[in-house]
Amino acid sequence: MAQDADSSGDEMNSYQDLSFETKAIHAGQEFEKWSHSEVVPPIVTTMTFAQEDPTIISLLSTAHTYGRFGNPTRSTLEKCIAALDNTNYALTFTSGCAAIHALLHLLKSGDHIVSSNEQFGPDAVLEDFCKATGVEVDFVDSTVLKQIEDAIKPNTKMIWIMTPSNPRLRYSDVASIAKIAHSHPNIILAVDNTFLTPYFLRALDLGADIVMYSLTKYLNGHNDVMGGALTFLSEELYKKVKYYQAAFGIALSPFDCYLTNRGLKTLALRMQKHSDNGIAIARYLQSHPMVSKVMHPVLPSHPDHELAMTQCSGYSSIVSFEIKGTLKEAKKFVQSLQIIQSCGSLGSYASFAMLPIAQLFSGKEAWYKLGVHENLIRFSAGLENADDLIKDMEQSFDKTYQ
């Protein structure tokens, strides 16, 4: 029976000096812990575990006791994700939103959050949570350090940023924001690193306290899992949020853990291809006569080009761009694509395109002010041949403006 129940432990230290690719394949995958020395970690579906000592049933026990508290397949995945972020502590959840909710329960009524003002989806989660709990929130442009500094109050307990932002791909300076956060007592810096993954950005290494990932996107990478993850710099924060993971019953299922763990084995290869395809598309769009604006940090015209070059080791697959015209032309362009699919997600092996303004969780007026217009298209490059994707866009432009 597998007995390692959580993401902590001295065995993780042996992976810290290994490369990312090697960690993704081997961290947490020790075959000796399985009854038949399985090289591929099995899916453990049992919700209860026989106890040698019936008086010890603990959330943080070194042995598995109950499915909400821990599962061998889940702890295998959590250990691997933790290693990829150069830490010993990670938790997985039923969705990215579930991970955010668990994180927010570190706060209480009267506390205050400073949050990035451009994040597609989490903004609504934050607003709803704050309204229900009495936690205050101020949304600021997190690419401007002074706005963060000016927003901090005596009751500020968390700074929450998404970098790059969604959908305009604005980059926040994680290291500088960490210095601001930690110059005040008891402020936690949490970073949504879904777009870059730990392959291109190590936010914990730059000073973040907690990092969030939507496993639904790149870490799984195959468009067949909904999940979320948090990694932690400290054991203290890890233990607090692990309680919420168990108490709320929002831990990722064993089968979804298995699929995500399998996806991690090719994450490095996929992210390189995603990045290459995104760059190729960005450069193609930049020269297209029917494109009025391209948002991708590889382009010198991007306002955060220099920060992206120094803070990150590469780029995600996302390219946002505005085509000439209105929502009518943007809609026709997306509908005319043949290989690229109209989908409201990203980070899959297949390429997706969507209209952010049409799928907002919150009011459009605030997004208009941010510069998210009706003719803005968000493209997520998959793993197809880049020339085929460009040909697909070309025929769609022809149909849109014929």
Solvent accessible surface area in square Angstrom, and as a share of the most:
residue,aa,sasa,rsa
1,M,127,0.57
2,A,6,0.05
3,Q,76,0.34
4,D,35,0.18
5,A,10,0.08
6,D,20,0.11
7,S,0,0.00
8,S,27,0.18
9,G,28,0.27
10,D,121,0.63
11,E,74,0.33
12,M,0,0.00
13,N,84,0.43
14,S,83,0.53
15,Y,26,0.10
16,Q,58,0.26
17,D,143,0.74
18,L,75,0.37
19,S,60,0.39
20,F,15,0.06
21,E,81,0.36
22,T,48,0.28
23,K,7,0.03
24,A,1,0.01
25,I,82,0.41
26,H,100,0.44
27,A,0,0.00
28,G,0,0.00
29,Q,17,0.08
30,E,43,0.19
31,F,100,0.42
32,E,119,0.53
33,K,37,0.16
34,W,15,0.05
35,S,84,0.54
36,H,151,0.67
37,S,57,0.37
38,E,50,0.22
39,V,121,0.70
40,V,99,0.57
41,P,10,0.06
42,P,39,0.24
43,I,63,0.32
44,V,31,0.18
45,T,102,0.59
46,T,58,0.34
47,M,96,0.43
48,T,88,0.51
49,F,17,0.07
50,A,88,0.68
51,Q,55,0.24
52,E,183,0.82
53,D,61,0.32
54,P,105,0.66
55,T,116,0.68
56,I,94,0.48
57,I,102,0.52
58,S,49,0.31
59,L,37,0.19
60,L,66,0.33
61,S,16,0.10
62,T,118,0.69
63,A,34,0.27
64,H,4,0.02
65,T,11,0.06
66,Y,79,0.30
67,G,3,0.03
68,R,91,0.33
69,F,46,0.19
70,G,3,0.03
71,N,2,0.01
72,P,3,0.02
73,T,3,0.02
74,R,10,0.03
75,S,1,0.01
76,T,1,0.00
77,L,0,0.00
78,E,4,0.02
79,K,5,0.02
80,C,0,0.00
81,I,0,0.00
82,A,0,0.00
83,A,0,0.00
84,L,0,0.00
85,D,0,0.00
86,N,50,0.26
87,T,11,0.06
88,N,31,0.16
89,Y,33,0.12
90,A,0,0.00
91,L,0,0.00
92,T,0,0.00
93,F,0,0.00
94,T,58,0.33
95,S,21,0.13
96,G,10,0.10
97,C,64,0.38
98,A,13,0.10
99,A,0,0.00
100,I,2,0.01
101,H,67,0.30
102,A,0,0.00
103,L,0,0.00
104,L,0,0.00
105,H,64,0.29
106,L,39,0.19
107,L,16,0.08
108,K,135,0.57
109,S,80,0.51
110,G,37,0.35
111,D,9,0.05
112,H,0,0.00
113,I,0,0.00
114,V,1,0.00
115,S,1,0.01
116,S,3,0.02
117,N,44,0.23
118,E,4,0.02
119,Q,0,0.00
120,F,29,0.12
121,G,10,0.09
122,P,15,0.10
123,D,12,0.06
124,A,19,0.15
125,V,18,0.10
126,L,0,0.00
127,E,61,0.27
128,D,88,0.46
129,F,11,0.05
130,C,9,0.05
131,K,168,0.71
132,A,88,0.68
133,T,50,0.29
134,G,40,0.38
135,V,6,0.03
136,E,73,0.33
137,V,35,0.20
138,D,51,0.27
139,F,69,0.29
140,V,17,0.10
141,D,36,0.19
142,S,7,0.04
143,T,34,0.20
144,V,60,0.35
145,L,62,0.31
146,K,130,0.55
147,Q,76,0.34
148,I,0,0.00
149,E,91,0.41
150,D,98,0.51
151,A,15,0.12
152,I,26,0.13
153,K,82,0.35
154,P,145,0.91
155,N,40,0.20
156,T,3,0.02
157,K,52,0.22
158,M,0,0.00
159,I,1,0.00
160,W,1,0.00
161,I,1,0.00
162,M,11,0.05
163,T,0,0.00
164,P,2,0.01
165,S,7,0.05
166,N,7,0.04
167,P,0,0.00
168,R,45,0.16
169,L,3,0.01
170,R,53,0.19
171,Y,4,0.02
172,S,1,0.00
173,D,39,0.20
174,V,0,0.00
175,A,36,0.28
176,S,31,0.20
177,I,0,0.00
178,A,4,0.03
179,K,153,0.65
180,I,17,0.09
181,A,0,0.00
182,H,90,0.40
183,S,83,0.54
184,H,70,0.31
185,P,111,0.70
186,N,117,0.60
187,I,10,0.05
188,I,28,0.14
189,L,0,0.00
190,A,1,0.00
191,V,0,0.00
192,D,4,0.02
193,N,0,0.00
194,T,8,0.05
195,F,4,0.02
196,L,0,0.00
197,T,0,0.00
198,P,0,0.00
199,Y,32,0.12
200,F,7,0.03
201,L,2,0.01
202,R,70,0.26
203,A,0,0.00
204,L,5,0.03
205,D,86,0.44
206,L,58,0.29
207,G,20,0.19
208,A,0,0.00
209,D,23,0.12
210,I,0,0.00
211,V,0,0.00
212,M,6,0.02
213,Y,0,0.00
214,S,12,0.08
215,L,0,0.00
216,T,28,0.16
217,K,41,0.17
218,Y,0,0.00
219,L,1,0.01
220,N,1,0.01
221,G,1,0.01
222,H,70,0.31
223,N,83,0.43
224,D,73,0.38
225,V,8,0.05
226,M,129,0.58
227,G,0,0.00
228,G,0,0.00
229,A,0,0.00
230,L,0,0.00
231,T,0,0.00
232,F,0,0.00
233,L,93,0.46
234,S,42,0.27
235,E,71,0.32
236,E,112,0.50
237,L,23,0.12
238,Y,3,0.01
239,K,84,0.36
240,K,99,0.42
241,V,0,0.00
242,K,3,0.01
243,Y,123,0.47
244,Y,46,0.18
245,Q,1,0.00
246,A,3,0.03
247,A,49,0.38
248,F,87,0.36
249,G,41,0.39
250,I,31,0.15
251,A,18,0.14
252,L,2,0.01
253,S,49,0.32
254,P,24,0.15
255,F,110,0.46
256,D,35,0.18
257,C,0,0.00
258,Y,51,0.19
259,L,17,0.09
260,T,0,0.00
261,N,8,0.04
262,R,134,0.49
263,G,2,0.02
264,L,0,0.00
265,K,56,0.24
266,T,55,0.32
267,L,0,0.00
268,A,8,0.06
269,L,138,0.69
270,R,11,0.04
271,M,0,0.00
272,Q,84,0.38
273,K,74,0.31
274,H,0,0.00
275,S,6,0.04
276,D,82,0.42
277,N,2,0.01
278,G,0,0.00
279,I,31,0.16
280,A,32,0.25
281,I,0,0.00
282,A,0,0.00
283,R,137,0.50
284,Y,33,0.13
285,L,0,0.00
286,Q,94,0.42
287,S,91,0.59
288,H,21,0.09
289,P,97,0.61
290,M,53,0.23
291,V,16,0.09
292,S,67,0.43
293,K,106,0.45
294,V,20,0.12
295,M,11,0.05
296,H,1,0.00
297,P,3,0.02
298,V,18,0.11
299,L,6,0.03
300,P,108,0.68
301,S,82,0.53
302,H,12,0.05
303,P,93,0.59
304,D,14,0.07
305,H,29,0.13
306,E,125,0.56
307,L,43,0.21
308,A,1,0.01
309,M,109,0.48
310,T,110,0.64
311,Q,27,0.12
312,C,12,0.07
313,S,91,0.59
314,G,12,0.11
315,Y,22,0.08
316,S,6,0.04
317,S,0,0.00
318,I,2,0.01
319,V,0,0.00
320,S,0,0.00
321,F,1,0.00
322,E,16,0.07
323,I,0,0.00
324,K,95,0.40
325,G,44,0.42
326,T,82,0.47
327,L,60,0.30
328,K,153,0.65
329,E,42,0.19
330,A,0,0.00
331,K,105,0.45
332,K,80,0.34
333,F,1,0.00
334,V,9,0.05
335,Q,125,0.56
336,S,18,0.11
337,L,17,0.08
338,Q,126,0.56
339,I,80,0.40
340,I,3,0.02
341,Q,86,0.38
342,S,78,0.51
343,C,42,0.25
344,G,50,0.48
345,S,25,0.16
346,L,5,0.03
347,G,1,0.01
348,S,3,0.02
349,Y,109,0.41
350,A,13,0.10
351,S,0,0.00
352,F,4,0.02
353,A,1,0.01
354,M,3,0.01
355,L,20,0.10
356,P,1,0.00
357,I,1,0.01
358,A,64,0.49
359,Q,83,0.37
360,L,32,0.16
361,F,144,0.60
362,S,34,0.22
363,G,53,0.51
364,K,90,0.38
365,E,122,0.55
366,A,62,0.48
367,W,8,0.03
368,Y,74,0.28
369,K,177,0.75
370,L,36,0.18
371,G,19,0.18
372,V,0,0.00
373,H,79,0.35
374,E,60,0.27
375,N,22,0.11
376,L,0,0.00
377,I,0,0.00
378,R,8,0.03
379,F,0,0.00
380,S,1,0.01
381,A,0,0.00
382,G,0,0.00
383,L,55,0.27
384,E,46,0.20
385,N,85,0.43
386,A,20,0.15
387,D,88,0.46
388,D,59,0.31
389,L,0,0.00
390,I,42,0.21
391,K,135,0.57
392,D,5,0.03
393,M,1,0.00
394,E,71,0.32
395,Q,42,0.18
396,S,0,0.00
397,F,4,0.02
398,D,88,0.45
399,K,76,0.32
400,T,12,0.07
401,Y,67,0.25
402,Q,171,0.76
